[in-house]
Amino acid sequence: MKIAIIGLGHVGLVTACCLVNWGHQVYGFDQDEKKVKQIKEGVPPFYEPALDQLLQDTLASEHFLVHSTLTEAISQCELILLAVGTPISTEGKLDLNQLWQALEDLVSLPILPPYLLIKSTVPPGTTTQIYHRLQDRVEDVICHPEFLRQGNAIEDFQHPNRLIFGLHHEDSQAVIQQLYHPFQKKSHLFQYCTPASAELIKLGANAFLATKISFINQMANFAEQVGANIEEISIGLGSDPRIGPQFLQAGLGYGGPCLPKDLTALSTLAESPLLASTTQINEQQPHFLLQRIESELGDLKGCPIALLGLTFKPNTNDLQASQAMYLAELLLQRGAIVQAYDPVIKDTPCKQLQLAQTIEDAIKGSKAVIIATDWEDFQQLDWSLLQRFRISNLFDGRNLFPYKRAQKLARIFRITYHSVGRPTIRVE
C-alpha cells in the first residue's frame, strides 16, 4: 500500500518505519523543517531504543520519502494517517490547532486518498466532525488510537495487544486488513466500534492506568504510617486476576506526554471528581519524598544532593511532566545544590541544575543520593561508591531495589535506605 503519514513525532515516525518494514510505501510529512532534515539524515529527533538503526534501514530501502510540505504524492496514496500533536491547553482541554491546520492543508489538495485514519488523541465527536466535512471527498474517516509506550514503541507496534478502529462504515475493515496484513490471521486483535467509543477507549485507558498508579501510591503513603510494606501489598493485590500486577509499583508517580494529558482531558470533559483526585495525589508524591529528605537531612540550603534520573521514565529522553524534574525543582527551591545524572539527558531548561557525566561524578561530594527514574543503570548501582564518598543516605524514589536485597546491601555498606511505602532500613 501507499500510505501518507502527517506528523513525524514519536508515533508518526515509529509507525512509518514499521510500516515500511512490512512492505508498504510511506510518504512522511512534518512542518518542522529541522526535524525533516534530521530524519532524512537518518537521525531520529528523539531517543527511542533501536529506532536509529531502524530509521537508517528504512531510508536505505527507498520506500520512505520525507517532506516538510504536503505534495501531490498524497493523491497517489490509499490512506492517510494523521499523527499530529494534541497537547493539553491551559483550560485542561486537548488543543486541536495542529489537527485543524493539517486538515485545512489536506482540504486544499485537489485529490484526497479514500481513507483518513486519526491517530492523534482527540475528544469524542472529533472524528465524526471531520468525516462530515470530508464525506463528499473520502470513503471514511476512522479513529485509530495509538497505544505505543515510549521506550518500547517499536515492540508495541510490531506486537500489539489490541488494534482499535472507530468506523463510520463497516466496509472500511477491508483497507484496515490490508494495512495490518501481518495480523490478518489474528482476528482477536481487531476491535471495530464507533468513532466516539474509540476516542474514549484511548482517553479511558490512560486515565485508568494513571488512577491505578495514584491508588497504589496512596496505599504506599498509608503503609508508611502503619509500618506496612507496599511491596508485599502490591504482590498481594496484583495476584488477584481482577486487578493484575501491572502499574502497582509505588514511587514518585506518573508523568510524560500521555497519562497526564489524557487524564486531564477526560477529567475536564467528564467533570470527574475521581480523576481530579488522581491528579492531585500524583502532584503530591514528590512532596512526600521531599518531606522524607528534609526530615533526614534538615535544612537543605547549600546541601549538595545527587539526583539519578531526570526523564519521566527510562528508555526515553522525554522530560514532559517528569516527576524527577519536578523533584529537582523542589530541591532547588529549598536551596539545595542538585547535581543530576541521566543516561541520555545532556541539557535541561533548568539552568540551576548541574549535569554530571557519570553516576560517580554526580555522587562525589553529595550528602545524599536520590533515585528519581528507574533506569536499568541505576538497578546496577555500585553501593560501594556511596560508602567511598561517605554518603549515608540513599532515597529510592522508584523502589528500584527489592526490599530484602536493599536490607543486605544496607548492612554491607552501612547505608540508610529510604524508599516509598516501605520501612526505612537503618544500620546502627
C-alpha positions in Angstrom: 0.0 0.0 0.0 1.0 3.6 -0.5 0.5 5.5 2.8 0.9 9.1 3.8 1.7 10.0 7.4 1.2 13.6 8.6 3.2 14.3 11.8 6.6 12.6 12.3 6.8 12.8 16.1 7.1 9.7 18.3 4.0 8.0 17.0 4.3 9.0 13.3 8.0 8.2 12.8 7.9 4.8 14.6 4.7 4.0 12.6 6.4 5.0 9.3 9.4 2.8 9.9 7.4 -0.2 10.9 5.0 0.1 8.0 7.9 0.2 5.5 9.4 -2.8 7.2 6.1 -4.6 6.4 6.4 -3.7 2.7 4.4 -0.5 2.5 5.5 2.6 0.6 5.3 5.6 3.1 5.3 9.3 2.4 6.1 11.3 5.6 5.2 14.9 6.2 6.1 17.3 9.0 6.1 21.1 9.0 9.2 21.2 11.2 12.0 21.5 8.6 14.7 20.9 11.2 13.1 17.6 12.1 12.6 16.6 8.5 16.3 17.3 7.8 17.4 15.2 10.8 15.1 12.3 9.6 16.5 12.5 6.1 20.0 12.2 7.6 18.9 9.0 9.4 18.9 10.7 12.9 15.7 10.3 14.9 14.7 13.7 16.5 14.1 11.9 19.9 15.5 8.9 21.8 13.8 5.6 21.3 15.7 2.3 21.6 16.7 0.7 18.3 15.0 3.4 16.3 18.2 4.9 14.9 19.1 1.6 13.1 15.5 1.0 12.0 15.3 4.5 10.5 18.6 4.1 8.6 17.4 0.8 7.2 14.0 2.3 6.3 15.6 5.2 4.4 18.0 2.8 2.6 15.0 0.8 1.3 13.9 3.9 -0.6 10.3 3.2 0.5 10.2 6.1 2.9 10.2 9.7 1.5 10.1 12.6 3.8 8.8 16.1 3.1 8.1 19.4 5.0 5.1 20.3 2.9 2.2 18.3 1.5 2.9 17.2 -2.1 0.9 15.7 -4.9 2.3 12.3 -3.8 -0.6 12.2 -1.3 -3.1 11.8 -4.2 -1.4 8.5 -5.1 -1.9 7.1 -1.6 -4.6 4.8 -0.5 -4.9 6.2 3.0 -3.6 9.0 5.3 -2.5 8.5 8.9 -2.8 11.8 10.9 -0.5 11.8 13.9 0.0 15.4 14.8 0.3 16.6 18.4 -2.8 17.5 20.5 -1.3 18.9 23.7 -3.3 19.9 26.7 -4.4 23.5 26.9 -4.4 25.8 30.0 -8.1 25.1 30.2 -7.5 21.4 30.6 -8.7 20.6 27.1 -7.0 18.9 24.2 -5.6 21.6 21.9 -6.6 20.6 18.3 -4.9 23.5 16.5 -2.3 21.3 14.8 -5.1 18.9 13.8 -7.3 21.6 12.2 -4.3 23.1 10.4 -3.4 19.7 8.9 -7.0 19.3 7.9 -7.0 22.7 6.2 -3.8 21.7 4.3 -5.5 18.5 3.2 -8.7 20.2 2.0 -6.6 22.4 -0.2 -5.4 19.4 -2.2 -7.2 18.6 -5.4 -7.4 14.8 -4.7 -7.5 13.0 -1.3 -7.0 9.4 -0.6 -10.2 7.5 0.2 -9.4 6.8 3.8 -8.2 9.1 6.7 -7.1 7.4 10.0 -6.8 9.7 13.0 -4.1 8.5 15.3 -3.9 11.8 17.3 -5.7 11.8 20.7 -8.9 13.7 20.3 -12.1 14.3 22.3 -15.3 12.3 21.5 -17.0 13.6 18.4 -13.9 14.9 16.6 -13.6 12.0 14.1 -17.2 12.3 13.1 -16.9 16.1 12.8 -14.1 15.6 10.3 -16.0 12.9 8.5 -19.0 15.2 7.9 -16.7 17.8 6.5 -14.9 15.4 4.1 -17.6 12.8 3.4 -18.0 14.0 -0.2 -14.3 13.5 -0.8 -13.4 10.4 1.2 -14.8 6.9 1.8 -14.3 7.1 5.6 -12.6 8.9 8.5 -11.5 6.4 11.1 -10.4 6.9 14.7 -7.4 4.6 15.2 -5.9 5.5 18.6 -2.3 4.6 19.4 -1.0 2.7 22.4 2.8 2.9 21.8 4.8 3.3 25.0 7.9 5.5 24.8 10.9 3.3 25.3 9.0 0.3 23.9 7.3 1.8 20.9 8.8 -0.5 18.2 8.0 -3.6 20.1 4.5 -2.4 20.8 3.8 -1.6 17.1 5.2 -5.0 16.0 3.4 -6.9 18.7 0.2 -5.1 19.6 -2.2 -6.4 22.3 -5.2 -4.8 20.5 -5.9 -2.6 17.5 -8.9 -0.2 17.9 -10.8 1.2 14.9 -13.8 3.6 15.2 -15.5 3.3 11.8 -18.4 5.0 10.1 -18.7 2.2 7.5 -18.3 -1.5 8.0 -16.8 -1.8 4.5 -13.7 0.1 5.8 -12.5 -3.1 7.5 -11.0 -4.3 4.2 -8.5 -1.5 3.9 -7.6 -1.9 7.6 -6.8 -5.6 7.0 -4.5 -4.6 4.1 -2.7 -2.0 6.3 -2.2 -4.6 9.1 -1.7 -7.6 6.9 0.8 -9.3 9.2 -2.1 -9.8 11.7 -4.8 -11.0 9.3 -4.8 -14.4 11.0 -5.1 -12.8 14.4 -8.6 -11.5 14.3 -8.8 -11.3 18.1 -6.5 -8.2 17.9 -9.0 -6.2 15.9 -11.8 -4.3 17.6 -14.2 -2.3 15.5 -16.5 0.2 17.1 -18.0 3.6 16.7 -15.6 6.6 16.4 -16.8 8.0 19.8 -16.1 4.7 21.5 -12.6 4.5 20.0 -11.9 8.1 21.1 -13.0 7.3 24.7 -11.1 4.0 24.8 -7.8 5.9 24.3 -8.6 8.5 27.0 -10.1 5.9 29.3 -7.1 3.6 29.1 -4.6 6.2 30.1 -6.9 7.6 32.8 -7.4 4.2 34.3 -3.6 3.5 34.3 -2.9 6.8 36.0 -5.6 6.1 38.6 -4.1 2.7 39.3 -0.7 4.4 39.9 -2.2 7.1 42.2 -4.1 4.4 44.1 -1.0 2.3 44.9 0.9 5.5 45.8 -1.8 6.5 48.3 -1.7 3.0 49.7 2.1 3.3 50.0 1.7 6.6 51.9 -0.7 4.9 54.4 1.6 1.8 54.6 4.4 4.1 55.9 2.1 5.4 58.6 1.2 1.9 59.9 4.6 0.2 59.3 3.5 -2.0 56.4 5.4 -2.8 53.3 3.9 -1.7 50.0 6.0 -4.3 48.1 4.2 -7.1 49.9 0.8 -5.3 49.5 1.3 -4.9 45.7 2.1 -8.6 45.3 -1.0 -9.5 47.3 -3.2 -7.1 45.3 -1.7 -8.0 41.9 -2.1 -11.7 42.5 -5.9 -11.2 42.1 -6.5 -11.6 38.3 -9.3 -9.0 38.5 -6.6 -6.4 39.5 -3.3 -7.7 37.9 0.3 -6.7 38.9 0.8 -4.0 36.2 1.1 -0.4 37.3 1.2 -1.3 41.0 4.8 -0.1 41.6 4.8 2.7 44.2 7.1 5.6 43.6 7.2 9.2 42.6 4.2 8.9 40.3 3.5 9.1 36.6 4.5 11.6 34.0 5.2 12.0 30.3 3.2 13.3 27.3 0.3 10.8 27.6 -1.0 9.8 31.0 -1.2 13.4 32.5 -2.6 14.8 29.3 -5.3 12.2 28.7 -6.3 12.1 32.3 -6.7 15.9 32.4 -8.7 15.9 29.2 -11.1 13.2 30.3 -11.4 14.7 33.8 -12.3 18.1 32.2 -14.8 16.5 29.7 -16.5 14.3 32.3 -16.1 16.7 35.3 -14.9 13.6 37.3 -14.0 14.0 41.0 -12.3 10.6 40.8 -9.9 11.7 38.0 -9.3 15.1 39.6 -8.2 13.2 42.8 -5.9 11.0 40.8 -4.1 14.1 39.5 -4.0 15.7 43.0 -2.4 12.5 44.5 0.2 12.4 41.7 1.1 16.0 42.2 1.7 15.4 45.9 4.1 12.4 45.5 7.3 14.4 45.0 6.4 16.5 48.1 6.1 13.4 50.3 9.6 12.3 49.3 10.9 15.8 49.8 9.5 15.7 53.3 11.4 12.5 54.0 14.6 14.1 52.7 14.2 17.2 54.9 13.3 15.1 57.9 16.5 13.2 57.5 18.9 15.9 56.3 17.4 19.0 57.9 17.7 22.4 56.2 18.6 21.8 52.6 20.1 25.3 51.9 23.5 24.7 50.4 23.2 20.9 50.8 24.7 19.0 47.8 22.4 16.2 46.6 22.9 13.7 43.8 19.8 13.1 41.7 19.9 10.0 39.5 17.4 10.3 36.6 15.6 13.2 35.0 13.3 11.7 32.3 9.7 10.7 33.2 10.6 7.0 32.6 13.6 5.0 31.4 14.5 4.5 27.8 13.4 7.9 26.6 14.8 11.4 26.6 11.4 13.0 27.3 11.2 15.4 30.2 7.5 16.3 29.8 5.7 16.3 33.1 8.6 14.4 34.6 8.2 13.8 38.3 12.0 13.6 38.5 12.4 17.1 37.1 9.6 18.3 39.5 11.5 16.9 42.4 14.7 18.6 41.2 12.9 21.9 41.1 11.5 21.5 44.6 15.0 20.7 45.9 16.4 23.8 44.2 13.6 25.9 45.7 14.8 24.7 49.1 18.3 25.9 48.3 19.8 22.5 47.7 22.7 22.1 45.2 21.5 19.4 42.8 23.9 17.5 40.7 22.0 15.2 38.3 22.9 12.3 36.1 20.7 10.8 33.4 22.0 8.4 30.7 20.5 10.3 27.8 19.9 13.9 29.0 22.7 16.4 28.1 20.8 19.6 28.7 17.7 20.8 30.5 15.6 24.0 30.6 16.6 24.3 34.3 19.9 26.2 34.3 20.4 25.8 38.1 20.6 22.1 37.7 24.1 20.8 37.4 24.5 17.8 35.0 27.2 15.2 35.7 28.8 13.0 33.0 28.7 9.8 35.1 27.0 8.4 38.2 30.2 8.7 40.1 30.6 12.4 39.2 27.1 13.1 40.4 27.6 11.3 43.7 31.0 12.7 44.5 30.7 15.4 47.2 27.0 14.8 47.9 25.3 14.3 51.2 22.6 12.1 49.8 21.7 10.2 46.7 18.1 10.1 45.2 17.0 7.7 42.6 14.2 9.5 40.6 14.0 7.5 37.4 14.1 3.7 37.2 16.9 3.4 34.5 18.5 -0.1 34.3 21.9 1.6 35.0 20.6 2.5 38.5 19.5 -1.0 39.2 23.2 -1.9 39.0 24.2 1.0 41.2 27.5 0.3 43.0 26.7 0.9 46.7 30.4 0.9 47.5 30.6 4.3 45.7 28.3 5.7 48.4 30.5 4.2 51.1 33.7 5.5 49.5 32.3 9.1 49.3 30.9 8.8 52.9 27.2 9.1 51.8 25.0 7.7 54.4 21.5 8.2 52.9 20.0 6.7 49.7 16.5 7.8 48.8 14.9 5.3 46.3 12.0 7.2 44.8 11.2 4.3 42.4 11.6 1.3 44.8 14.2 0.1 42.4 15.7 -2.3 44.9 13.7 -5.3 46.2 13.4 -4.8 50.0 15.4 -7.9 51.0 18.2 -7.0 48.7 18.2 -3.5 50.0 18.5 -4.8 53.6 21.5 -6.9 52.6 23.3 -4.0 50.8 22.5 -1.5 53.5 24.1 -3.8 56.1 27.2 -4.4 54.0 27.8 -0.7 53.1 26.3 0.8 56.2 23.8 3.0 54.2 20.4 4.2 55.5 18.0 3.2 52.7 14.7 5.1 52.3 12.0 4.1 49.8 8.3 4.7 49.1 5.8 2.8 51.3 8.4 0.6 52.9 10.1 0.8 56.3 13.3 2.7 56.4 16.4 0.4 56.7 18.8 1.8 59.2 22.1 0.3 60.1 23.2 1.1 63.7 
